[in-house]
Amino acid sequence: MRNLVKKTSAKTLNVFSLLSSGLCRITTMRVRQLSILIVSLSLTVLGVRPDAATAKSKRGPEILIFQLAQVDIPKNSPPGLEALIRSKFDALMSKQPQLLPQIPKDAPSMDASVTDRRGNKPFRKYMKKHRMRPFRVTLEVKQLEMDIKDNPRVAGKLISAKIQIHMFGETLPFRTMAFTGDGSATIAIEVGKKVRDKDKRFAREDAAEFAINLAIAASLQKLKIAQKK
């Protein structure tokens, strides 16, 4: 059985650069006699590079903190979707040395209700000293589609899962800057004549992982562009 990566349009991200960088990967996993057929990935931002978040200086690269505060999912979503999005986001963040999912525990406390920009001085001083930029992040599942149909190639069914993720972030402790990033992924898998919940969950999980990866990459690219201005 073969794994295939297919570009869907001229605007589709170069998947292989993401694979080599660790921002994107294909997981080889078999559930019964199941195989990944198609992975189509797309971004709303072009030219994303794996080093998008690296703002190097003599003191070393800057660390970005993406603190996930909220996950918005469509009504009538399958059970556990929010937990799935959170777990995939945390797992992907932990693999990137330039990213942190949480503010370090030894950082001074921050009062988000303080509007005076001279406030939260110990917190701001800590972030500056350690070259960190914290953001409050929201992930929104803009689209979630599951389709099951007869497999035209062999006996059995074809399951496709499509997920579109919108990522929104604001600076902490003051909302002085915001960014967005979008990622969309479609996974198609072959299964036997009987479709199990396990099969659908497998397709949904892989689609979510790819889409979140791409949303993160798009966000990093926008932050890099903003920093140059």
TAMO-V723391 format. One record per pair of residues at least 6 apart in sequence whose C-alpha atoms are under 6 Angstrom apart, sorted by the first residue. I is the first residue (numbers start at 1). J is the second residue. D is the distance in Angstrom with one decimal. If there is no record, write none. Layout:
BEGIN
I_J_D / I_J_D
END
This chain:
BEGIN
3_36_5.9 / 4_38_5.5 / 5_39_5.2 / 6_40_5.5 / 7_40_6.0 / 12_42_4.5 / 13_42_5.7 / 18_24_4.9 / 19_25_5.0 / 21_50_5.4 / 34_190_5.4 / 34_191_5.1 / 35_189_5.5 / 35_190_5.5 / 36_189_4.5 / 37_188_5.4 / 37_189_5.3 / 38_187_5.8 / 38_188_5.2 / 39_186_5.7 / 39_187_5.0 / 40_185_5.7 / 40_186_5.2 / 41_184_5.9 / 41_185_4.6 / 42_184_5.4 / 43_183_5.2 / 45_218_5.9 / 48_221_5.9 / 52_220_5.4 / 52_221_5.0 / 53_220_5.0 / 54_61_5.7 / 55_61_5.4 / 55_62_5.7 / 62_131_5.2 / 62_132_5.9 / 63_98_4.9 / 63_99_5.7 / 63_132_4.7 / 64_99_5.0 / 64_132_5.7 / 64_133_5.0 / 65_99_5.8 / 65_100_4.6 / 65_101_5.8 / 65_133_5.9 / 65_134_4.4 / 65_135_5.8 / 66_101_5.2 / 66_135_5.2 / 66_137_5.9 / 67_101_5.1 / 67_102_5.2 / 67_136_5.1 / 67_137_5.6 / 68_137_4.7 / 69_137_5.7 / 69_138_5.9 / 70_138_4.8 / 71_138_5.8 / 71_139_4.9 / 71_140_5.8 / 72_140_4.6 / 73_141_5.1 / 88_209_5.9 / 108_123_5.0 / 112_173_5.5 / 134_171_6.0 / 134_172_5.5 / 135_169_5.8 / 135_170_5.2 / 135_171_4.4 / 135_172_5.3 / 136_169_5.4 / 136_170_5.2 / 137_168_5.6 / 137_169_4.3 / 138_167_5.9 / 138_168_5.2 / 139_166_5.8 / 139_167_4.7 / 140_165_5.8 / 140_166_5.1 / 141_164_6.0 / 141_165_4.8 / 142_164_5.4 / 142_165_5.8 / 143_163_5.4 / 143_164_4.9 / 144_162_5.7 / 144_163_4.7 / 145_161_5.7 / 145_162_5.1 / 146_160_5.7 / 146_161_4.6 / 147_159_5.7 / 147_160_5.2 / 148_158_5.7 / 148_159_4.6 / 149_157_5.6 / 149_158_5.4 / 150_157_4.6 / 150_158_5.9 / 151_157_4.8 / 151_158_5.0 / 156_191_5.9 / 156_192_4.3 / 156_193_4.1 / 157_191_5.4 / 157_192_5.8 / 157_193_5.6 / 158_189_5.8 / 158_190_4.8 / 159_188_5.5 / 159_189_5.3 / 160_187_5.5 / 160_188_4.1 / 161_186_5.5 / 161_187_5.2 / 161_203_5.8 / 161_204_5.6 / 162_185_5.7 / 162_186_4.2 / 163_184_5.7 / 163_185_5.7 / 164_183_5.8 / 164_184_4.2 / 165_182_5.7 / 165_183_5.3 / 165_211_6.0 / 166_181_6.0 / 166_182_4.6 / 167_180_5.3 / 167_181_5.0 / 168_179_5.8 / 168_180_4.5 / 169_178_5.4 / 169_179_5.3 / 170_177_5.8 / 170_178_4.4 / 171_177_5.6 / 180_219_5.7 / 181_215_4.8 / 181_218_4.8 / 181_219_4.4 / 182_215_4.4 / 183_211_4.6 / 183_214_4.6 / 183_215_4.3 / 184_211_4.7 / 185_207_5.4 / 185_210_5.9 / 185_211_5.0 / 186_207_5.8 / 187_207_5.6
END
